[in-house]
């Protein structure tokens, strides 16, 4: 029987409880917590009717006020028979709050189950009660240790204002002496150019260009991956490792690209309550790879491309000029690249061919004879036609215009306020001096927000600007046929190929306009 199903009144309809203070793409804790919850629920013969997943929620937060668990505990979500967590510390890390939740479950005759404890907790039993208190106490002690460590590390980073660890892609450290301390940070010319180009390409056409297609392009063009770039930067041999779409997506979403001094996954906050910027030359703050409006635009695009458990977008596989751009007139399917024949040099001859009938595609039963054509011949013919039609056209570059940035500056200040509130919940401003600092900085940010909301707004968006280059210039400078195919895709070029001996051998057209071409061999 399915262990996850709706409420059925069996008496063991449980809500799965998961919590993380910091959730990143790299962590596997959500999956581990899920496995532990399902295992303990199955062990008691129950089933999960819903999940109360509180991500980015401190363990110091009262379970009653947590965004997802709180409504269940307050009986606002409908009937249920108890809660199941991966551990006591997933219920909470505050001893009093944890005990209050446990006793509330006992007093309302609901089950409290955690992984590692045999059966439901019975807080009427002294042994179970003492064990529960001991685990809750241990969770609180661990919270105090985390708070102290975070406070010390954040204070040290804020006081020094110096980066540590490896530089983020697009930046490089400058040391005045070998193996000395980092004096300042600057943009790394090669990696800066690559990552900013990737960001602009994705912002320009997010439906067609994704981190995964860009990773395939960078690997194909033999651009050093982030790990290999660091190896070369520090005098080591590259390993030839490929780019990965998930890594590129994480880099594009990270606030490290804004030039912030980072501690873990979050920016270090300065005395003014705002993120500390990396030190540039002559002590000036270093500009980011892009600005905050561009950061928000990229985050929105990349979040849209990765909703829920959907698989990662696939990068285009073909490297031929017309891969995926040729239609068969007999069945309407796209023709594919095939290898056939063996010329004298021993290499197989590449052809574009319709294989729909052979592979049993619906509607292709009468596709006879299936068209086929030598790939190199068609590539050369379409290239000549395309450059004759559009080669002299001037290229207008589509770039992201951030507007005057007022909405984004408002969002940045609000984000800084939210970080301050989160840090306060985590215990970073418990002392009287820190509490006064928190209040003054929060008030300053509130005043800044009020002033920003009075200013006129120029909305961001995509804009075109001349580049001084022609289509033929970019065509000739393209790294390979896959890059040239992107140019054809921008013009919506599709090609139709007829079988040999037909009155017309091939026909090309742009779905974006009336321009056409055709030819025979």
C-alpha positions in Angstrom: 0.0 0.0 0.0 1.2 3.5 -0.8 2.8 5.1 2.2 1.9 8.6 0.9 -1.9 9.0 0.5 -4.7 11.2 1.6 -6.3 11.2 5.1 -8.5 8.1 5.5 -9.3 8.1 9.3 -7.1 5.1 10.0 -5.7 6.7 13.2 -2.1 6.9 11.8 -2.5 9.7 9.3 0.7 11.6 9.8 2.2 14.9 8.7 5.9 14.6 7.6 8.1 17.3 9.2 11.3 18.5 7.5 13.3 21.6 8.3 16.6 23.2 7.2 18.2 26.4 8.3 20.1 26.8 5.0 19.0 25.0 1.8 21.3 24.9 -1.2 21.4 23.0 -4.5 24.2 20.9 -3.1 22.6 19.6 0.0 21.1 16.1 0.1 19.5 16.6 3.6 15.9 17.0 2.2 16.1 13.6 0.6 17.7 12.0 3.6 15.1 13.5 5.9 12.3 12.3 3.6 13.8 8.7 3.6 14.0 8.7 7.4 10.5 10.0 7.9 9.0 7.4 5.4 11.0 4.6 7.1 9.7 5.5 10.6 6.1 6.0 9.5 6.2 2.6 7.7 7.6 1.0 10.9 4.6 2.1 12.9 2.1 1.1 10.2 1.1 4.7 9.3 1.1 6.8 6.2 2.0 10.4 5.3 -0.9 12.6 4.3 1.2 15.9 3.8 4.6 17.4 4.2 5.4 20.4 6.4 8.7 21.5 4.8 10.2 24.5 6.4 13.2 25.4 4.4 15.4 28.3 5.3 13.9 28.3 8.8 16.1 28.5 11.9 15.8 25.8 14.5 15.3 28.5 17.1 11.9 29.3 15.5 8.9 28.2 17.6 7.2 25.2 15.8 3.8 26.9 16.3 4.9 29.9 14.2 6.8 28.0 11.4 5.3 28.7 8.0 4.5 25.1 7.1 4.3 23.2 10.4 2.6 26.0 12.4 -0.8 25.8 10.6 -1.0 22.0 11.3 -0.2 22.5 15.0 -2.8 25.3 15.2 -5.4 22.9 13.6 -5.8 25.1 10.5 -5.1 22.4 7.9 -7.7 19.7 8.6 -7.6 16.4 10.5 -4.4 14.5 11.2 -3.3 12.0 13.8 0.3 13.2 14.5 3.6 14.3 13.1 6.7 12.4 12.1 10.2 13.9 11.9 13.7 12.7 10.9 14.9 13.6 14.4 13.9 15.6 17.5 16.0 18.6 16.3 13.9 18.8 13.1 10.9 19.5 15.4 12.9 22.3 17.0 16.2 23.3 18.6 14.8 25.3 21.5 14.2 23.1 24.6 11.1 24.9 25.8 9.4 25.0 22.3 10.3 21.4 21.7 8.8 20.3 25.0 5.7 22.4 24.5 5.2 20.8 21.1 5.7 17.3 22.5 3.3 17.8 25.4 0.7 19.4 23.1 0.8 16.3 21.0 0.4 14.1 24.1 -2.5 16.2 25.5 -4.4 16.2 22.2 -3.9 12.4 21.8 -1.8 12.8 18.7 1.3 10.7 17.7 4.8 12.1 17.9 7.3 10.0 15.9 11.0 10.6 15.1 13.5 8.4 13.3 15.8 6.5 15.6 13.2 6.1 18.3 11.2 2.8 18.5 7.5 3.6 18.1 5.7 6.8 19.0 7.0 8.9 21.9 5.0 8.3 25.1 5.7 11.4 27.3 3.5 9.8 30.1 6.3 7.2 30.5 9.2 8.6 32.6 11.8 6.8 30.6 10.5 8.1 27.2 10.0 11.6 28.7 13.6 11.7 30.0 15.0 10.5 26.7 12.9 13.1 24.8 14.1 15.9 27.1 17.7 14.8 26.7 17.5 14.9 22.9 15.8 18.3 23.0 18.5 19.6 25.4 21.2 18.3 23.0 19.5 20.0 20.1 19.5 23.3 22.0 23.2 22.9 23.0 24.0 22.3 19.3 22.0 25.4 18.4 24.0 27.5 20.9 27.2 26.2 19.4 26.1 27.0 15.9 25.1 30.5 16.9 28.4 31.1 18.6 30.4 29.8 15.7 28.4 31.8 13.2 28.7 34.9 15.3 32.5 34.5 15.6 33.0 33.8 11.9 30.7 36.6 10.7 32.4 39.1 13.1 35.9 38.0 11.9 34.9 38.3 8.2 33.3 41.7 8.8 36.3 43.0 10.8 38.9 41.9 8.2 36.9 42.5 5.1 39.2 40.1 3.3 38.2 37.0 1.2 39.4 33.5 2.0 39.1 30.2 0.2 39.0 30.0 -3.6 37.9 33.0 -5.7 34.5 32.8 -7.4 34.5 32.3 -11.2 35.0 35.6 -12.9 37.3 37.0 -10.1 40.9 36.4 -9.1 43.0 37.3 -6.0 46.0 39.6 -6.2 48.8 39.0 -3.8 51.8 41.3 -3.5 54.1 38.5 -2.5 53.9 34.8 -3.4 51.7 32.9 -0.9 51.0 36.1 0.9 47.7 37.5 2.0 45.2 38.6 -0.5 45.8 42.4 -1.1 42.8 42.9 -3.4 40.5 41.2 -5.9 40.0 42.0 -9.6 38.0 40.6 -12.5 39.8 37.8 -14.2 39.8 38.8 -17.9 39.0 35.4 -19.5 36.6 34.0 -17.0 34.8 37.4 -16.6 34.2 37.6 -20.3 32.9 34.0 -20.5 30.5 34.2 -17.5 29.1 37.6 -18.4 28.5 36.4 -22.0 26.7 33.4 -20.7 24.5 35.6 -18.5 23.6 37.9 -21.4 22.8 35.0 -23.7 20.4 33.4 -21.2 18.8 36.7 -20.4 18.3 37.3 -24.1 16.6 34.0 -24.9 15.8 32.0 -21.8 13.5 29.6 -23.6 16.2 28.4 -26.0 19.4 29.0 -24.1 19.8 27.4 -20.7 22.7 26.6 -18.3 22.7 23.1 -19.8 23.0 24.2 -23.4 25.6 26.8 -22.4 27.6 24.1 -20.6 27.5 22.0 -23.7 28.7 25.0 -25.8 31.5 25.9 -23.4 32.7 22.3 -23.3 32.5 22.0 -27.1 34.5 25.2 -27.5 37.1 23.9 -25.1 36.7 26.7 -22.6 38.3 25.7 -19.3 35.8 24.6 -16.7 35.9 26.5 -13.3 38.0 23.7 -11.7 40.4 23.6 -14.6 40.6 27.4 -14.7 41.6 27.5 -11.0 44.2 24.8 -11.7 45.8 26.8 -14.5 45.6 30.0 -12.4 47.7 28.4 -9.7 50.2 26.8 -12.1 48.7 23.3 -12.4 47.8 21.3 -15.5 44.1 21.2 -16.4 42.3 17.8 -16.2 40.0 18.5 -19.2 36.9 18.3 -17.0 33.6 19.3 -18.8 31.2 22.1 -17.8 28.1 21.0 -15.9 24.7 22.8 -16.3 23.9 22.5 -12.6 27.2 24.1 -11.6 26.7 26.9 -14.1 23.2 27.5 -12.8 24.5 27.8 -9.3 27.2 30.3 -10.3 24.6 32.5 -12.1 22.3 32.5 -9.1 24.9 33.1 -6.5 25.2 36.6 -4.9 29.0 36.1 -5.1 28.6 37.4 -8.7 27.6 40.8 -7.3 31.1 41.2 -5.8 30.0 40.5 -2.3 32.3 39.1 0.4 30.7 35.7 1.1 30.6 33.5 4.2 29.3 30.2 3.1 26.3 30.8 0.8 25.4 34.2 2.2 27.0 37.7 1.9 28.8 39.1 4.9 27.0 42.1 6.5 28.9 45.3 7.2 28.4 47.8 10.0 25.8 49.5 7.9 23.7 46.3 7.7 24.5 45.9 4.0 26.6 43.3 2.2 30.4 44.0 2.3 31.9 44.2 -1.2 35.2 42.6 -2.2 38.2 44.9 -1.9 39.3 46.2 -5.3 42.5 48.0 -6.2 43.4 51.0 -4.1 40.9 49.9 -1.4 37.9 50.7 -3.6 34.9 48.3 -3.5 35.0 46.0 -6.5 32.1 46.0 -8.9 30.3 42.7 -9.5 30.1 40.7 -12.7 26.6 42.3 -13.1 24.3 44.5 -11.1 21.5 43.6 -8.7 18.7 44.0 -11.3 20.5 41.6 -13.6 20.9 39.2 -10.6 17.1 39.2 -9.9 16.4 38.7 -13.6 18.7 35.7 -13.8 17.3 34.2 -10.6 13.7 34.5 -12.0 14.7 32.9 -15.3 16.7 30.1 -13.8 14.0 29.3 -11.2 11.4 29.1 -14.0 13.7 26.6 -15.8 13.9 24.4 -12.7 10.5 24.1 -11.1 9.8 21.0 -9.0 11.2 17.6 -9.9 11.5 18.3 -13.6 14.6 16.9 -15.3 17.3 19.3 -16.3 16.8 20.9 -19.8 18.8 18.9 -22.4 21.5 20.6 -24.4 21.3 20.2 -28.2 23.4 17.2 -29.2 24.1 17.6 -33.0 27.2 19.4 -34.1 26.2 19.6 -37.8 25.1 23.0 -39.2 21.5 21.9 -40.0 20.9 19.4 -37.1 17.3 19.7 -36.2 16.6 22.3 -39.0 15.5 20.0 -41.8 12.0 18.7 -42.5 10.8 15.8 -44.6 8.0 16.8 -47.0 6.6 13.3 -47.1 5.9 12.8 -43.4 6.7 16.2 -41.7 9.3 14.7 -39.3 12.7 16.3 -38.8 15.5 14.6 -40.7 18.5 13.3 -38.8 22.2 13.0 -39.4 23.2 9.5 -40.6 26.5 7.9 -41.5 26.5 5.8 -44.6 29.0 4.6 -47.2 32.8 4.3 -47.0 34.7 6.6 -49.3 38.4 5.8 -50.0 39.7 7.6 -47.0 37.8 5.1 -44.8 35.5 7.7 -43.1 31.8 7.3 -43.2 29.9 9.8 -45.3 27.5 12.0 -43.3 24.1 12.5 -44.7 20.8 14.1 -43.6 18.1 11.4 -43.9 14.5 10.8 -43.0 14.3 7.7 -40.8 10.7 8.1 -39.6 9.3 5.2 -41.6 12.1 2.9 -40.7 11.7 3.6 -37.0 7.9 3.2 -37.2 6.9 6.8 -36.4 3.1 7.3 -36.7 2.0 8.8 -40.0 5.3 8.0 -41.8 4.1 4.7 -43.2 3.9 6.1 -46.8 7.1 8.1 -46.7 8.7 6.5 -49.8 11.3 7.2 -51.0 12.7 8.7 -47.9 14.8 11.8 -48.8 18.5 11.7 -48.1 21.2 14.2 -49.0 25.0 14.5 -48.4 25.4 16.7 -45.4 28.4 18.6 -46.6 26.8 19.5 -49.9 23.6 20.8 -48.3 25.5 22.7 -45.6 27.5 24.5 -48.2 24.5 25.3 -50.3 22.4 26.7 -47.4 25.4 28.7 -46.2 25.8 30.3 -49.6 22.1 31.1 -49.8 21.9 32.4 -46.3 24.9 34.7 -46.5 23.7 36.0 -49.9 20.3 36.9 -48.3 21.4 38.2 -44.9 25.2 38.4 -44.8 25.5 42.2 -45.2 22.8 42.9 -42.6 23.9 44.8 -39.5 23.6 42.9 -36.2 21.5 44.5 -33.5 22.6 43.1 -30.1 19.9 42.4 -27.6 21.0 43.2 -24.1 19.4 43.6 -20.7 18.6 47.1 -19.7 18.2 47.3 -15.9 16.2 50.6 -16.0 17.0 53.0 -13.2 17.1 50.1 -10.8 14.7 51.5 -8.2 12.6 48.3 -7.8 15.7 46.3 -7.5 17.3 48.6 -5.0 14.2 48.4 -3.0 14.4 44.6 -3.2 18.1 44.7 -2.2 17.4 46.8 0.9 14.4 44.5 1.8 16.7 41.5 1.4 19.2 43.1 3.7 16.5 43.6 6.3 15.4 40.0 5.9 19.0 38.8 6.5 19.2 40.9 9.6 15.9 39.4 10.9 17.1 35.9 10.2 20.4 36.5 11.9 18.6 37.9 14.9 16.4 34.8 15.1 19.5 32.7 15.0 20.8 34.6 18.1 23.5 36.8 16.5 22.2 40.0 18.2 21.3 38.8 21.7 23.7 41.0 23.6 22.6 44.6 24.5 25.2 46.2 22.3 24.4 44.0 19.3 20.7 44.6 19.8 21.2 48.4 19.7 23.3 48.0 16.5 20.4 45.9 15.0 17.8 48.5 15.8 19.8 51.4 14.4 20.7 49.7 11.2 17.1 48.4 10.7 15.8 51.9 11.2 18.3 53.3 8.6 17.1 50.7 6.1 13.5 51.5 6.7 14.2 55.2 6.1 16.1 54.3 2.9 13.1 52.2 1.7 10.8 55.2 2.2 13.0 57.5 0.2 13.4 55.0 -2.7 9.6 54.5 -2.9 9.2 58.2 -3.6 11.5 58.1 -6.7 10.1 57.5 -10.3 10.6 54.1 -11.8 12.0 53.2 -15.2 11.2 49.6 -15.8 13.9 47.1 -16.8 13.7 45.1 -20.0 15.5 43.9 -23.1 16.8 46.5 -25.6 18.6 46.4 -28.9 21.7 48.3 -29.9 24.0 48.3 -33.0 27.2 46.3 -32.8 28.9 47.5 -36.0 29.2 43.8 -37.1 27.4 42.1 -40.0 25.9 38.6 -40.1 28.7 37.4 -42.3 31.3 38.7 -39.7 29.8 36.6 -37.0 29.3 33.6 -39.3 33.0 33.6 -40.3 34.2 34.1 -36.7 31.9 31.4 -35.2 33.8 28.6 -33.4 32.0 25.8 -35.2 28.9 24.7 -37.1 26.9 24.4 -33.8 27.5 28.2 -33.2 26.5 29.0 -36.8 23.3 26.9 -36.3 22.4 29.3 -33.5 22.5 32.1 -36.0 20.2 30.1 -38.3 17.9 29.5 -35.3 17.7 33.3 -34.6 16.4 33.8 -38.1 14.0 30.8 -37.8 15.6 29.1 -40.8 14.1 25.7 -41.7 15.0 23.6 -44.7 12.9 21.1 -46.6 14.6 18.3 -48.6 13.0 16.2 -51.4 14.2 12.8 -52.6 16.8 12.7 -55.4 15.3 13.2 -58.8 12.5 15.5 -57.6 11.9 18.8 -59.5 13.1 20.6 -56.4 15.9 19.2 -54.3 15.8 21.6 -51.3 14.0 24.6 -50.1 14.9 27.0 -47.3 12.6 29.6 -45.6 12.6 31.8 -42.6 9.5 31.4 -40.4 10.1 35.0 -39.3 9.7 36.6 -42.8 9.1 36.1 -46.5 12.7 35.5 -47.5 13.3 32.2 -49.3 15.8 30.2 -51.3 15.9 27.0 -53.2 18.3 25.0 -55.4 18.9 21.8 -57.2 22.0 19.7 -57.6 
